[in-house]
């Protein structure tokens, strides 16, 4: 890739790809392999039960980054919504460890932006619409992660074929990273052609040997198609993209029988805590009460592979896609 690519320059990486932060999935080994392969990996702070565990993970990542001959980097995903009572503590630890960059989700990133500036770290913000982008742009984020329809987790309502150029239209000086519906080199090239400076991929890496989730979860990623992905607010109060498992269908049926009044008795925090608890159990081996987060790109995932192999294939596919486009004769002389 050309060194003129803005994401390569901003993050000091070799290829404009980010391994997206995946709740309960991302771990140090996955991010180390991402860095070893010259891309960026992001880990959610909430994947660690305590601040001490988070600090140790960041120490391990910093140690590898300082000795890594390849150009790779890492970041931390912070949920800045008020329901995340650990945000202040986690941010303090990240600042002490001088995390290279941050991706914020579901709230106001002002504190993160202000503190990250003290040592030059970059802050990108998940956005799903122009209104939210306007708010975080005024705060001074370094760029947007355009979370489009088809993404795993908290997906947006709009296709990135529209959201990416729309963000560029309204904020021409702000770099946009595309997330959602991307699983191969042609998908990456399509986002770059639309004006994105890079891409963020998640679901593809759930089907990796380094992902510490159950084999059942990985098999579901491989066996499912885009028709099997649904959106539900059942887990966190905000729409989340998951695999439509028998357990989820049973849960939905129970909710419908209980009625709206029963569901409304739970506070937003209580529902979030219940959803997190169910997700934590779902990734464990032998658990049949499965709520598995995934995006539409399950359609294009056919096997479980090491992170290194996944990234190498993406790089090769991107090179081939670029060459194929160059060779095409789209216009008559």
C-alpha positions as CSV (number, residue, x, y, z in Angstrom):
1,X,0.0,0.0,0.0
2,X,1.1,3.6,-0.7
3,X,2.4,5.5,2.3
4,X,0.1,8.3,1.2
5,X,-2.8,6.4,2.8
6,X,-4.0,8.5,5.8
7,X,-4.8,5.7,8.2
8,X,-1.3,4.2,7.6
9,X,0.1,7.5,8.5
10,X,-2.1,8.1,11.5
11,X,-1.6,4.7,13.1
12,X,1.9,3.9,11.8
13,X,0.8,0.6,10.3
14,X,1.6,-1.2,7.0
15,X,-1.9,-1.9,5.7
16,X,-5.1,0.2,6.4
17,X,-6.9,-2.6,8.3
18,X,-8.1,-2.6,11.9
19,X,-9.1,-5.8,13.7
20,X,-12.3,-4.5,15.3
21,X,-12.9,-4.6,19.1
22,X,-15.1,-7.6,19.8
23,X,-16.7,-7.8,23.2
24,X,-15.7,-11.1,25.0
25,X,-13.8,-12.2,21.9
26,X,-10.7,-9.9,21.4
27,X,-7.6,-10.9,23.4
28,X,-3.9,-10.0,23.7
29,X,-2.9,-12.9,21.4
30,X,-5.2,-11.8,18.6
31,X,-4.0,-8.2,18.8
32,X,-0.3,-9.3,18.9
33,X,-0.9,-11.3,15.7
34,X,-2.5,-8.3,14.2
35,X,0.5,-6.1,15.0
36,X,2.9,-8.8,13.8
37,X,1.1,-8.7,10.5
38,X,1.3,-4.9,10.2
39,X,-2.3,-3.9,10.9
40,X,-4.0,-2.5,14.0
41,X,-5.8,-4.5,16.6
42,X,-8.3,-3.1,19.1
43,X,-9.3,-4.6,22.4
44,X,-12.4,-3.6,24.5
45,X,-11.4,-2.5,28.0
46,X,-14.5,-4.3,29.3
47,X,-13.0,-7.7,28.2
48,X,-11.1,-7.5,31.5
49,X,-12.9,-8.0,34.8
50,X,-10.6,-5.7,36.7
51,X,-8.3,-2.8,36.2
52,X,-5.3,-4.9,37.2
53,X,-6.1,-7.3,34.4
54,X,-6.5,-4.5,31.9
55,X,-3.2,-3.0,32.9
56,X,-1.4,-6.3,32.5
57,X,-2.9,-6.7,29.0
58,X,-1.7,-3.2,28.0
59,X,1.8,-3.9,29.4
60,X,2.0,-7.1,27.3
61,X,0.8,-5.2,24.2
62,X,3.3,-2.3,24.8
63,X,6.1,-4.8,25.3
64,X,5.4,-6.5,22.0
65,X,4.9,-3.2,20.1
66,X,8.2,-1.9,21.2
67,X,10.0,-5.0,20.0
68,X,7.9,-5.6,16.8
69,X,9.9,-5.1,13.6
70,X,6.7,-4.8,11.6
71,X,4.6,-1.7,11.5
72,X,1.6,-2.7,13.6
73,X,-0.2,-0.9,16.4
74,X,-3.1,-1.4,18.9
75,X,-5.9,0.6,20.4
76,X,-8.5,0.3,23.1
77,X,-12.3,0.5,22.7
78,X,-14.0,2.5,25.5
79,X,-17.8,2.5,26.0
80,X,-18.4,6.1,27.0
81,X,-22.1,5.7,27.7
82,X,-23.2,6.6,31.2
83,X,-24.1,2.9,32.0
84,X,-20.4,2.0,31.9
85,X,-19.4,2.7,35.5
86,X,-15.8,1.6,34.8
87,X,-15.1,4.2,32.1
88,X,-13.2,6.6,34.3
89,X,-11.1,3.9,35.8
90,X,-10.3,2.2,32.5
91,X,-9.5,5.5,30.9
92,X,-7.0,6.4,33.7
93,X,-5.2,3.0,33.2
94,X,-5.1,3.5,29.4
95,X,-3.6,7.0,29.9
96,X,-1.0,5.7,32.3
97,X,0.0,3.0,29.7
98,X,-0.1,5.5,26.8
99,X,-2.4,3.5,24.6
100,X,-1.6,4.6,21.0
101,X,-5.2,5.2,19.9
102,X,-8.8,4.8,21.1
103,X,-12.2,3.9,19.5
104,X,-15.1,5.2,21.5
105,X,-18.6,3.8,21.3
106,X,-22.2,4.7,22.5
107,X,-21.8,8.1,24.1
108,X,-19.9,11.4,24.5
109,X,-16.1,10.9,23.9
110,X,-15.2,14.4,25.2
111,X,-13.2,13.2,28.2
112,X,-11.3,10.6,26.1
113,X,-10.4,13.2,23.5
114,X,-9.3,15.8,26.1
115,X,-7.0,13.3,27.9
116,X,-5.6,11.5,24.9
117,X,-4.4,14.9,23.6
118,X,-2.0,15.1,26.5
119,X,0.4,12.6,24.9
120,X,-0.7,12.7,21.2
121,X,-2.9,9.6,21.1
122,X,-5.6,9.5,18.4
123,X,-9.3,9.1,19.1
124,X,-11.8,7.7,16.6
125,X,-15.5,7.5,17.3
126,X,-18.1,5.0,16.2
127,X,-20.9,6.8,14.3
128,X,-24.0,5.5,12.6
129,X,-25.5,8.8,11.3
130,X,-24.7,12.3,10.4
131,X,-26.2,13.8,13.6
132,X,-23.9,11.9,15.9
133,X,-20.9,12.6,13.6
134,X,-21.6,16.3,13.9
135,X,-21.6,16.1,17.7
136,X,-18.3,14.2,18.0
137,X,-16.7,16.3,15.3
138,X,-17.3,19.4,17.4
139,X,-15.5,17.7,20.3
140,X,-12.5,17.2,18.0
141,X,-12.2,13.5,17.4
142,X,-9.5,12.5,14.9
143,X,-11.9,10.5,12.7
144,X,-15.0,8.4,12.4
145,X,-15.6,4.7,12.4
146,X,-18.6,4.5,10.0
147,X,-20.6,1.5,11.5
148,X,-22.9,0.5,8.7
149,X,-25.7,-2.0,8.4
150,X,-24.4,-5.6,8.4
151,X,-21.9,-5.0,11.1
152,X,-21.7,-7.3,14.1
153,X,-22.7,-5.9,17.5
154,X,-24.2,-2.4,17.5
155,X,-24.7,-2.0,13.8
156,X,-26.1,1.1,12.2
157,X,-29.2,1.4,10.0
158,X,-27.4,2.7,6.8
159,X,-25.3,0.9,4.2
160,X,-21.7,2.0,4.1
161,X,-22.1,2.6,0.4
162,X,-24.1,5.6,1.5
163,X,-22.8,6.4,5.0
164,X,-19.1,6.6,4.0
165,X,-19.6,9.2,1.2
166,X,-22.2,11.0,3.2
167,X,-19.7,11.5,6.1
168,X,-17.1,12.7,3.5
169,X,-19.6,15.1,2.1
170,X,-20.4,16.7,5.4
171,X,-16.9,16.4,7.0
172,X,-14.4,16.5,4.1
173,X,-11.4,16.9,6.3
174,X,-12.2,14.0,8.7
175,X,-10.9,10.5,7.9
176,X,-13.5,7.8,7.8
177,X,-12.9,4.1,8.6
178,X,-15.6,1.8,7.2
179,X,-17.0,-1.0,9.5
180,X,-19.7,-3.5,8.6
181,X,-20.2,-5.9,5.7
182,X,-16.5,-6.3,4.8
183,X,-14.8,-9.7,4.7
184,X,-12.4,-9.8,1.7
185,X,-10.1,-7.8,-0.4
186,X,-12.7,-6.7,-2.9
187,X,-14.8,-5.4,0.0
188,X,-11.8,-3.4,1.4
189,X,-11.1,-1.9,-2.1
190,X,-14.8,-0.9,-2.5
191,X,-14.6,1.1,0.8
192,X,-11.3,2.7,-0.2
193,X,-12.9,3.6,-3.6
194,X,-15.7,5.3,-1.7
195,X,-13.3,7.5,0.2
196,X,-12.7,5.5,3.4
197,X,-9.1,5.6,4.6
198,X,-9.3,2.1,5.9
199,X,-11.6,-0.6,7.2
200,X,-12.5,-2.3,10.5
201,X,-13.3,-6.0,10.4
202,X,-14.7,-8.0,13.3
203,X,-16.8,-11.1,12.5
204,X,-14.1,-12.6,10.3
205,X,-11.7,-12.8,13.3
206,X,-14.2,-14.6,15.6
207,X,-13.5,-17.6,13.3
208,X,-9.8,-17.6,14.3
209,X,-7.8,-20.1,16.2
210,X,-6.7,-17.4,18.7
211,X,-10.3,-16.3,19.6
212,X,-11.0,-17.6,23.1
213,X,-14.6,-18.5,22.4
214,X,-16.3,-21.9,22.2
215,X,-15.9,-24.1,19.2
216,X,-19.7,-24.0,18.9
217,X,-19.6,-20.2,18.4
218,X,-16.9,-20.5,15.8
219,X,-18.8,-23.3,14.0
220,X,-21.9,-21.1,14.0
221,X,-19.9,-18.3,12.3
222,X,-18.8,-20.7,9.6
223,X,-22.2,-22.4,9.2
224,X,-24.4,-19.4,9.2
225,X,-25.4,-17.2,6.3
226,X,-26.6,-13.5,6.1
227,X,-30.2,-14.7,6.3
228,X,-29.4,-16.0,9.9
229,X,-28.4,-12.6,11.2
230,X,-31.0,-10.5,13.0
231,X,-31.1,-7.3,15.0
232,X,-32.3,-7.2,18.6
233,X,-32.5,-4.7,21.4
234,X,-33.0,-7.5,23.9
235,X,-29.4,-7.5,25.1
236,X,-28.5,-3.9,25.8
237,X,-31.4,-1.8,24.9
238,X,-29.7,-0.7,21.7
239,X,-30.0,-2.8,18.4
240,X,-27.4,-5.6,18.3
241,X,-26.7,-7.9,15.4
242,X,-26.7,-11.6,16.4
243,X,-27.1,-15.1,15.0
244,X,-30.7,-16.1,15.2
245,X,-30.2,-19.2,17.4
246,X,-32.9,-21.5,18.8
247,X,-32.2,-20.1,22.2
248,X,-32.7,-16.5,21.0
249,X,-36.0,-17.5,19.4
250,X,-37.1,-19.1,22.7
251,X,-36.1,-16.0,24.6
252,X,-38.0,-13.8,22.2
253,X,-41.1,-16.0,22.6
254,X,-40.9,-15.8,26.4
255,X,-40.6,-12.0,26.2
256,X,-43.7,-11.8,24.0
257,X,-45.7,-14.0,26.4
258,X,-44.5,-11.9,29.4
259,X,-45.7,-8.7,27.6
260,X,-44.4,-5.2,27.5
261,X,-45.3,-4.3,31.1
262,X,-43.1,-7.0,32.4
263,X,-40.1,-6.0,30.3
264,X,-40.5,-2.3,31.3
265,X,-40.1,-3.2,34.9
266,X,-36.3,-3.6,34.2
267,X,-34.2,-0.5,34.2
268,X,-31.8,0.1,31.3
269,X,-28.9,-0.9,33.5
270,X,-30.6,-4.1,34.7
271,X,-31.3,-5.1,31.1
272,X,-27.7,-4.4,30.1
273,X,-26.3,-6.4,33.0
274,X,-28.6,-9.3,32.1
275,X,-27.6,-9.2,28.5
276,X,-23.9,-9.1,29.3
277,X,-24.4,-12.1,31.7
278,X,-26.1,-14.1,28.9
279,X,-23.3,-13.2,26.4
280,X,-20.6,-14.3,28.8
281,X,-22.2,-17.7,29.3
282,X,-22.8,-18.1,25.6
283,X,-19.1,-18.1,24.6
284,X,-18.3,-20.9,27.1
285,X,-18.0,-24.5,25.7
286,X,-21.0,-26.8,26.0
287,X,-23.4,-23.9,26.7
288,X,-26.7,-24.3,24.8
289,X,-28.2,-21.0,25.8
290,X,-26.4,-19.3,22.9
291,X,-26.5,-15.6,22.1
292,X,-23.8,-15.1,19.5
293,X,-22.9,-11.7,18.2
294,X,-22.0,-11.6,14.4
295,X,-22.4,-9.6,11.3
296,X,-23.7,-10.4,7.8
297,X,-20.2,-11.3,6.6
298,X,-20.8,-14.8,8.1
299,X,-22.0,-15.4,4.5
300,X,-18.4,-15.2,3.3
301,X,-16.7,-17.2,6.1
302,X,-16.0,-20.8,5.4
303,X,-13.4,-22.0,7.9
304,X,-11.6,-21.2,11.1
305,X,-8.0,-20.0,10.5
306,X,-5.1,-18.4,12.4
307,X,-5.2,-14.6,12.6
308,X,-2.0,-14.4,10.6
309,X,-3.5,-16.4,7.7
310,X,-6.7,-14.3,7.7
311,X,-4.7,-11.1,7.4
312,X,-2.3,-12.4,4.8
313,X,-5.3,-13.5,2.7
314,X,-6.9,-10.1,3.0
315,X,-3.7,-8.4,1.9
316,X,-3.3,-10.7,-1.1
317,X,-7.0,-10.3,-2.0
318,X,-6.7,-6.6,-1.9
319,X,-3.6,-6.6,-4.1
320,X,-5.4,-8.8,-6.6
321,X,-8.5,-6.7,-6.5
322,X,-6.5,-3.5,-7.2
323,X,-4.7,-5.2,-10.2
324,X,-8.0,-6.5,-11.6
325,X,-9.5,-3.0,-11.5
326,X,-6.5,-1.5,-13.2
327,X,-6.7,-4.1,-16.0
328,X,-10.4,-3.5,-16.6
329,X,-11.3,-1.4,-19.6
330,X,-14.3,0.5,-18.3
331,X,-14.3,3.2,-21.0
332,X,-14.0,3.3,-24.7
333,X,-11.3,5.5,-26.2
